[in-house]
Amino acid sequence: MLNLCVFGVLLLVALPVHALRCKPLVYHKIVSNILATSFALLPASSFAVSGGGVDYATANLRSFNFDKQQLINKDFTQADAVGATFRESNLKGSRFYRANLKNVDFSSANLNGVSLEDTDLSDALFKDTVLTNSYLSGSIVDAKVLTNVDFSDSIINPPQTVARLCARSDVAGTNPITGVDTRESLLCSD
């Protein structure tokens, strides 16, 4: 199929308007049809929008093991990842918008710049996790463990969520990767 797509593009390059002996508007319609047909034949993975390779939007990832993976800039939008593990993985810049992340283990993971907006984080584990420069919604308070997490420069909405996090006894310790105190990274007023 890929060869057919390459053929379609080569055909466009080799066919100037005058060779088809048609008006430019007709030529553009022919070009559009060839391109549309070529792209329709490509596999969906050819259109990954983040970081190349496979993205996981809307995928069923229940109990999937992503430990120690390089998953930079991946899209997990609306993925069902209940019970998945991402221990020691690099998820920098990834998007988890409206993902189901119940019981997910993000221990020692790099979540710098991720979006955890409108996710279900019930009973998720965030031990020794880097969550810097990230976008978090109120569901972060539903996580089971938030020990030694660096939240520096993260946006946490709604604003009262920070107070709820600071009230938790497990929101404590120092992140072993960045050396930043968890409570200081949230600007808790102890």
N, C-alpha and C positions, 0 to 999 in steps of 0.2 A: 504494500500500500504506500509505503514511504516513497518508493521509486515513482509511483504514479503522481504523487504530490510534487516531487522534484521535476518530473516531466512537465507538469502544468506550469510551474514557475519558469522553466526554461522556454516553454512555448511562448509565454508572455514576453520574455526578453527578445526572442527571435522574431516576433510578429509586430513590426511597426504598423502604425495606422494605415499607411498607404498600401501595404502588402495585402491587407484584407479588402481594400477598395471599398471602404465604407466610411460613413460619417463618424467623427470622433465620439459622438454620444453612443452610437451603436458599438464602437470599439470598446468603450468603457463598460458597457453592459456585458460584453463578451468576457472582458478581463475580470469583472466582478464574479461572473458565473464560474469561471475557471478557478479563481481563488477560493470561492465558497466551497466548491466541490473538493478541492485539494485539502482544505482545512477540515472539512467534514470527515475525511477519510483518516485523518491522523488520530492516534489513540489519545484518550483523555489525558494521560500522564504527560503528554507533550506540552500541555498548557499549564503546568504548575506555575503558580504566581509568586511563590516565595522561596527563594533560596535554591531553586532547582530541585529536581527529584520529585519524589512522591509527597503529596500533601494528604492530610487526613480528615479534611472537612466532611462532616456527616458520617464518618466511618464508624463501624462497630469495633471498638478496641477494648472490649471488656476483658479484664485480667491480662492484658497484653504486657509483655516485659520489654520496656524501652531502656533498661538500665545501661549506663555508660555509653549512651548514643550521642552523636552530634546531630542535633535536630534544630539547627539554627534557622530562624525565620520561617518555621513551618506553620501551616494553617490547620488548627484543630477545631475550627468553628463547628459548633453543634455536634461534635463527636461524642459518642457514648463510650466513655473510658472508665467505667466503674471498675474499681479494683486494679487498675493499671499501675505499673511501677515505672518511675523515671529517676531512680536513685543514681546520683552522680552523673546525670545527663546534662548536656549543654543545650538549653532551649532558648537561648538568647534571641529576643525579638519575635518569639512565636506568639500566635494568637489562639486563645481558647474561648472566644466569645460564645456564650450560651452553651458551653460544653457541660456534659454530665461527668463530674470528677469526684463522685462519692468514693471514699476509701482509697483515693489515689495517694501514692507515696512519692513525694518530691524531696526526700531527704538528700542533703548534700548536692542538690541540683542548682545549676545556674539559670535563674529565671530573670535575668537582667533584661528590662525592656519588654516584658511580656504583657499581654492583655488577658486578665482574668475577669473580664466584665460579664456580669449576669451569669456566672457559672454556679453550679452546685458543688460546693466544697465540703459537704458534710463528711465529717470524720477523716478528712485529708490530713496527711502528715507533712509538715514543713520543718524538719529538724536540720539545722546547719545549712539552711537554704539561703541563697542570695536572691532577694526579691527587689533589687534596686531599680529605680527608674521605670517602675511598672505601673499599670493601671489596674486597681483592685476595686471591686464593689463590696457591698455589705456582707456578702457570703463568706468573706475571709474569716469572720468571727465563728463560723460553723466548723472550721478546721479543728481537728482533734488535738494536734500538737503544733505549737508555734515557738519552739525553743531555739535560741541561737540564730534567729532570722535577721538578716539585714534588710530593712525596709527603706533605706535612705533614698530620698528624692522620688518616692513613689506617690502617685495620686490615689487617694483612698476616698471613695464616695459611698454613701453620703458622709458628710463631715463627722457626725456623731459616732461613726464606726471606729475612729481612732480612740475615742474615750472608752468604748467597749473593749477594744483590744488591750488598752493600758490597764484595764481592771482585771485582766486575766493573770493568774499566778504563773502560768507557763510562758508568758511573754517576758522572757528574761534570758540572761546569758550573753555571751559574746560569740559572734559569728567566727568560726575557725578559719574561714577563707579570707574575709575582709578585715577581721579584727575589730569590727564595729559592734558596740553594745546594742542589743535589740531595743531596749527601752529608749535609748538615746536616738536611735534611727527613726523611731515613731514620735519623738519629741514629747514623751510622756513627762508629766510634771509630778515627779515623786517628791 
